[in-house]
């Protein structure tokens, strides 16, 4: 199933609650998870990403971090991405404030099929799409894009230009570098992709280490603290 950036924005409301349902909601964090599903990610690696992310939302430590915030809730959206024309929303905006919320979000990841064309790696285009999702997010103290990838941008919108646009909008970009092939990927993400207030990069040596890395990443983003 091929889905373009434009078609997904147009259909967004059909996948979950109406967009205006969040208008009066205030959260501590509006977080977009942007998950790389380009050519370099094989079916097993895709499942490891989905399983690891789903398990993180079931972890009591992650919910405890949410409950420590002033509003005691955050908002989550997630999409898969590959080249410049393919982004696929799997989690429209949802509140995460309870065990039940975590289970619902986790279930999406644990059961998500790979309904996305395996294209090249358009990191800049993924960042632009994430920014478009944040335009319909609840009112939040912080807006963060969490981009995970195992490779360098090789097509699409230029990353430095897009990064500057997001930072100017007050959006923080964090990175999760899966270094199963590109051994210096964390450095690349730190210097070329991430930015904004308190930005950071978490490194996973391979896909088997992804679950621990995404949990640490969520804890740092939700708590807005250095947990290293």
Sine and cosine of phi, psi and omega as CSV:
sin_phi,cos_phi,sin_psi,cos_psi,sin_omega,cos_omega
0.00,0.00,0.90,-0.44,-0.01,-1.00
-0.99,-0.12,0.79,-0.62,-0.02,-1.00
-0.78,-0.63,0.81,-0.59,0.00,-1.00
-1.00,0.04,0.27,-0.96,0.05,-1.00
-0.83,0.56,-0.71,0.71,-0.07,-1.00
-0.91,0.41,-0.71,0.70,-0.05,-1.00
-0.91,0.42,-0.57,0.82,-0.02,-1.00
-0.93,0.36,-0.63,0.77,0.04,-1.00
-0.90,0.43,-0.63,0.78,-0.01,-1.00
-0.92,0.39,-0.55,0.83,-0.05,-1.00
-1.00,-0.07,-0.05,1.00,-0.19,-0.98
-0.77,0.64,-0.73,0.69,-0.05,-1.00
-0.90,0.44,-0.36,0.93,-0.05,-1.00
-0.97,0.26,-0.29,0.96,-0.07,-1.00
-1.00,0.02,-0.20,0.98,-0.06,-1.00
-0.33,-0.95,-0.51,-0.86,0.01,-1.00
-0.91,0.40,0.47,-0.88,0.08,-1.00
-0.83,0.56,0.59,-0.81,-0.08,-1.00
-0.85,0.52,-0.58,0.81,-0.04,-1.00
-0.97,0.25,-0.08,1.00,0.03,-1.00
-0.92,0.39,-0.35,0.94,-0.02,-1.00
-1.00,-0.08,-0.04,1.00,-0.16,-0.99
-0.84,0.54,-0.61,0.79,-0.07,-1.00
-0.99,-0.10,0.10,0.99,-0.07,-1.00
-1.00,-0.07,0.71,-0.71,0.08,-1.00
-0.91,-0.42,0.74,-0.67,-0.03,-1.00
-0.78,-0.63,0.28,-0.96,0.02,-1.00
-0.97,0.23,-0.45,0.89,-0.09,-1.00
-0.46,-0.89,0.72,-0.69,0.21,-0.98
-0.95,-0.31,0.91,-0.41,-0.16,-0.99
-0.86,-0.50,0.82,-0.57,0.10,-1.00
-0.96,-0.27,0.83,-0.55,0.09,-1.00
-0.99,-0.12,0.88,-0.47,-0.02,-1.00
-0.94,-0.35,0.94,-0.35,-0.20,-0.98
-0.94,-0.35,0.86,-0.50,-0.03,-1.00
-0.92,0.40,0.82,-0.58,0.08,-1.00
-0.74,-0.68,0.64,0.77,-0.03,-1.00
-0.99,0.17,-0.14,-0.99,-0.07,-1.00
-0.80,0.60,-0.56,0.83,-0.10,-0.99
-0.96,0.28,-0.18,0.98,-0.04,-1.00
-0.98,-0.18,0.95,-0.31,-0.02,-1.00
-0.99,0.12,0.14,-0.99,-0.07,-1.00
-0.84,0.54,-0.64,0.77,0.02,-1.00
-0.91,0.42,-0.68,0.74,0.01,-1.00
-0.91,0.42,-0.61,0.79,0.07,-1.00
-0.87,0.50,-0.72,0.69,-0.01,-1.00
-0.90,0.43,-0.59,0.81,0.04,-1.00
-0.91,0.42,-0.61,0.79,0.06,-1.00
-0.91,0.42,-0.74,0.68,-0.03,-1.00
-0.90,0.43,-0.71,0.70,-0.02,-1.00
-0.90,0.43,-0.69,0.72,-0.01,-1.00
-0.90,0.44,-0.65,0.76,0.01,-1.00
-0.93,0.36,-0.68,0.73,0.04,-1.00
-0.87,0.50,-0.69,0.72,0.00,-1.00
-0.89,0.45,-0.56,0.83,0.00,-1.00
-0.89,0.46,-0.61,0.79,-0.01,-1.00
-0.97,0.25,-0.19,0.98,0.09,-1.00
-1.00,-0.07,-0.12,0.99,-0.10,-1.00
-0.98,0.19,0.80,-0.60,-0.01,-1.00
-0.86,0.52,-0.52,0.86,0.00,-1.00
-0.90,0.43,-0.59,0.81,-0.01,-1.00
-0.93,0.37,-0.72,0.69,0.05,-1.00
-0.90,0.44,-0.62,0.78,0.03,-1.00
-0.87,0.50,-0.63,0.78,0.05,-1.00
-0.89,0.46,-0.64,0.77,0.05,-1.00
-0.88,0.48,-0.69,0.73,-0.09,-1.00
-0.94,0.35,-0.26,0.97,0.03,-1.00
-0.99,0.13,-0.21,0.98,0.00,-1.00
-0.97,0.23,0.34,-0.94,-0.01,-1.00
-0.83,0.56,-0.69,0.73,-0.01,-1.00
-1.00,0.06,-0.25,0.97,0.02,-1.00
0.87,0.50,0.47,0.88,0.09,-1.00
-0.34,-0.94,0.47,-0.88,0.08,-1.00
-0.77,-0.64,0.17,-0.98,0.06,-1.00
-0.88,-0.48,0.65,-0.76,-0.07,-1.00
-0.82,-0.58,0.67,-0.74,0.25,-0.97
-0.68,-0.74,0.45,-0.89,-0.03,-1.00
-0.56,-0.83,0.58,-0.82,0.08,-1.00
-0.56,-0.83,0.41,-0.91,0.11,-0.99
-0.99,-0.10,0.51,-0.86,-0.02,-1.00
-0.54,-0.84,0.43,-0.90,0.13,-0.99
-0.63,-0.78,-0.98,-0.18,-0.06,-1.00
-1.00,0.09,-0.19,-0.98,-0.19,-0.98
-0.94,0.35,-0.27,0.96,-0.04,-1.00
-0.94,-0.35,0.03,1.00,-0.11,-0.99
-0.82,-0.57,0.96,-0.28,0.13,-0.99
-0.69,-0.72,0.71,-0.71,-0.13,-0.99
-0.75,-0.66,0.92,-0.38,-0.01,-1.00
-0.96,0.27,0.83,-0.55,0.08,-1.00
-0.95,-0.30,-0.38,0.92,0.08,-1.00
-0.77,-0.64,0.99,-0.15,0.18,-0.98
-0.89,0.45,0.20,-0.98,-0.09,-1.00
-0.80,0.60,0.81,-0.59,0.05,-1.00
-0.68,-0.73,0.56,-0.83,0.10,-0.99
-0.99,0.17,0.58,-0.81,0.09,-1.00
-0.82,-0.57,0.97,-0.22,-0.06,-1.00
-0.60,-0.80,0.04,1.00,-0.08,-1.00
-0.44,-0.90,0.19,-0.98,0.08,-1.00
-0.86,0.50,-0.67,0.74,0.00,-1.00
-0.88,0.47,-0.66,0.75,0.05,-1.00
-0.87,0.49,-0.71,0.70,0.00,-1.00
-0.87,0.49,-0.64,0.77,0.01,-1.00
-0.91,0.41,-0.65,0.76,0.00,-1.00
-0.91,0.42,-0.69,0.72,0.02,-1.00
-0.91,0.41,-0.71,0.71,-0.01,-1.00
-0.86,0.51,-0.64,0.77,-0.04,-1.00
-0.87,0.49,-0.60,0.80,0.03,-1.00
-0.88,0.48,-0.74,0.67,-0.01,-1.00
-0.92,0.40,-0.67,0.74,-0.07,-1.00
-0.93,0.36,-0.37,0.93,-0.04,-1.00
-0.91,-0.41,0.05,1.00,-0.13,-0.99
-0.93,0.37,0.86,-0.51,0.11,-0.99
-0.97,0.26,0.30,-0.95,0.01,-1.00
-1.00,-0.01,0.96,0.28,-0.03,-1.00
-1.00,0.02,0.86,0.51,-0.05,-1.00
-0.54,-0.84,0.69,-0.72,0.10,-0.99
-0.89,0.46,0.75,-0.66,0.00,-1.00
-1.00,0.08,1.00,0.02,-0.01,-1.00
-0.99,-0.16,-0.33,-0.95,0.04,-1.00
-0.97,0.25,-0.14,-0.99,-0.11,-0.99
-0.95,-0.30,0.99,-0.16,-0.03,-1.00
-0.96,-0.26,0.98,0.21,-0.06,-1.00
-0.90,0.44,-0.68,0.73,0.01,-1.00
-0.88,0.47,-0.66,0.75,0.02,-1.00
-0.91,0.41,-0.60,0.80,0.06,-1.00
-0.89,0.46,-0.65,0.76,0.03,-1.00
-0.90,0.43,-0.64,0.77,0.05,-1.00
-0.89,0.45,-0.65,0.76,0.02,-1.00
-0.90,0.43,-0.66,0.75,0.04,-1.00
-0.87,0.50,-0.66,0.75,0.03,-1.00
-0.88,0.47,-0.63,0.78,0.02,-1.00
-0.90,0.43,-0.58,0.82,0.06,-1.00
-0.92,0.40,-0.63,0.78,-0.01,-1.00
-0.90,0.43,-0.36,0.93,0.03,-1.00
-0.90,0.43,-0.41,0.91,-0.01,-1.00
-0.95,-0.32,0.24,0.97,0.00,-1.00
-0.97,0.23,0.34,-0.94,0.12,-0.99
-0.89,0.46,0.31,-0.95,0.10,-0.99
-0.88,0.47,0.76,-0.65,-0.11,-0.99
-0.61,-0.80,0.44,-0.90,0.08,-1.00
-0.94,0.34,-0.56,0.83,-0.03,-1.00
-0.69,-0.72,0.56,-0.83,0.10,-1.00
-0.84,-0.55,0.81,-0.58,-0.12,-0.99
-0.71,-0.70,0.67,-0.75,0.18,-0.98
-0.95,-0.31,0.80,-0.60,-0.03,-1.00
-0.94,-0.35,0.98,-0.19,-0.08,-1.00
-0.96,-0.27,0.84,-0.55,0.04,-1.00
-0.93,-0.37,0.66,-0.75,-0.06,-1.00
-0.36,-0.93,0.35,-0.94,0.08,-1.00
-0.89,-0.45,0.28,0.96,-0.03,-1.00
-0.40,-0.92,0.05,-1.00,-0.01,-1.00
-1.00,0.04,0.48,-0.88,0.11,-0.99
-0.89,0.45,0.73,-0.68,0.01,-1.00
-0.70,-0.71,0.18,0.98,0.06,-1.00
-0.27,-0.96,0.13,-0.99,0.11,-0.99
0.99,0.12,-0.27,-0.96,-0.04,-1.00
-0.88,0.48,0.61,-0.79,-0.04,-1.00
-0.92,0.39,0.81,-0.59,-0.12,-0.99
-0.88,0.48,-0.74,0.67,-0.04,-1.00
-0.84,0.54,-0.66,0.75,0.01,-1.00
-0.91,0.42,-0.71,0.70,-0.02,-1.00
-0.92,0.40,-0.68,0.73,0.02,-1.00
-0.83,0.55,-0.70,0.71,0.01,-1.00
-0.87,0.49,-0.61,0.79,0.01,-1.00
-0.90,0.43,-0.70,0.72,-0.01,-1.00
-0.92,0.40,-0.68,0.73,0.01,-1.00
-0.88,0.47,-0.65,0.76,0.03,-1.00
-0.89,0.46,-0.47,0.88,0.04,-1.00
-1.00,0.10,0.03,1.00,0.00,-1.00
0.99,0.14,0.31,0.95,-0.01,-1.00
-1.00,-0.10,0.72,-0.69,0.09,-1.00
-1.00,-0.06,0.69,-0.72,0.05,-1.00
-0.92,-0.40,0.89,-0.46,0.10,-0.99
-0.95,-0.31,0.34,-0.94,-0.06,-1.00
-0.75,-0.66,0.53,-0.85,0.17,-0.99
-0.84,-0.54,0.93,-0.36,-0.05,-1.00
-1.00,-0.10,0.89,-0.46,0.05,-1.00
-0.99,-0.11,0.98,-0.22,-0.19,-0.98
-1.00,-0.09,0.70,0.72,0.04,-1.00
-0.96,0.28,-0.41,0.91,0.02,-1.00
-0.83,-0.56,-0.74,0.67,-0.01,-1.00
-1.00,-0.05,0.98,-0.19,-0.16,-0.99
-0.95,0.32,-0.35,0.94,0.02,-1.00
-0.95,-0.31,0.42,0.91,-0.09,-1.00
-0.91,0.42,-0.59,0.81,0.00,-1.00
-0.87,0.50,-0.65,0.76,0.03,-1.00
-0.90,0.43,-0.67,0.74,0.04,-1.00
-0.87,0.49,-0.72,0.69,0.01,-1.00
-0.89,0.45,-0.64,0.77,-0.03,-1.00
-0.91,0.42,-0.63,0.78,-0.10,-1.00
-1.00,-0.05,-0.45,0.89,-0.15,-0.99
-0.90,-0.43,-0.36,0.93,-0.17,-0.99
-0.89,-0.46,-0.75,0.66,-0.11,-0.99
-0.99,0.16,0.31,-0.95,0.02,-1.00
0.09,-1.00,0.08,-1.00,-0.01,-1.00
0.99,-0.11,0.04,-1.00,-0.10,-1.00
-0.88,0.48,0.86,-0.51,0.08,-1.00
0.93,0.37,0.37,0.93,-0.06,-1.00
-0.91,0.41,0.42,-0.91,0.00,-1.00
-0.41,-0.91,0.20,-0.98,0.07,-1.00
-0.78,-0.62,0.73,-0.68,0.13,-0.99
-0.96,-0.27,0.65,-0.76,-0.02,-1.00
-0.94,-0.35,0.73,-0.69,0.17,-0.99
-0.91,-0.41,0.80,-0.60,-0.05,-1.00
-0.89,0.45,-0.50,0.87,0.01,-1.00
-0.33,-0.95,-0.04,-1.00,-0.03,-1.00
-0.94,0.34,-0.43,0.90,0.06,-1.00
-0.91,0.41,-0.42,0.91,0.01,-1.00
-1.00,-0.03,0.05,1.00,-0.10,-1.00
-0.90,0.43,-0.67,0.74,-0.08,-1.00
-0.86,0.51,-0.73,0.69,0.01,-1.00
-0.91,0.41,-0.61,0.79,-0.04,-1.00
-0.93,0.37,-0.68,0.73,-0.03,-1.00
-0.94,0.34,-0.55,0.84,0.07,-1.00
-0.89,0.45,-0.74,0.67,0.03,-1.00
-0.87,0.49,-0.63,0.77,-0.01,-1.00
-0.90,0.43,-0.71,0.70,0.02,-1.00
-0.90,0.44,-0.65,0.76,0.01,-1.00
-0.88,0.47,-0.67,0.75,0.01,-1.00
-0.92,0.40,-0.68,0.73,-0.04,-1.00
-0.93,0.37,-0.69,0.73,-0.04,-1.00
-0.94,0.35,-0.69,0.73,-0.04,-1.00
-0.99,0.15,-0.29,0.96,-0.03,-1.00
0.82,0.57,0.68,0.73,-0.03,-1.00
-0.64,-0.76,0.39,-0.92,0.04,-1.00
-0.99,0.16,0.94,-0.35,-0.02,-1.00
-0.97,-0.25,0.14,0.99,-0.04,-1.00
-0.95,0.32,0.00,0.00,0.00,0.00
